[in-house]
């Protein structure tokens, strides 16, 4: 079915959702949500690695902050939609 629009789906790559999108919308573009990634990293640092909250916040900022490794590019891409 063609609607004349491009379908873009942002997610955290959750397996069931990814399979459903690929099955139901094979032409869709999928994007990895920076917000989901950031929250996943924050949670894993604290819950799985036992990193103190202040250290975890610094790591997350260095990776996902405006000047960080993932800063701008993912958020700009998602904000455009």
Protein Blocks (a to p, Z undefined) as FASTA:
>chain_A
ZZhiacddddehiaklmmmmmmmmmmbccdddfklmmmmmmmmmmmmnopafklmmmmmm
mmmmmklmkgoklmmmmmmZZ
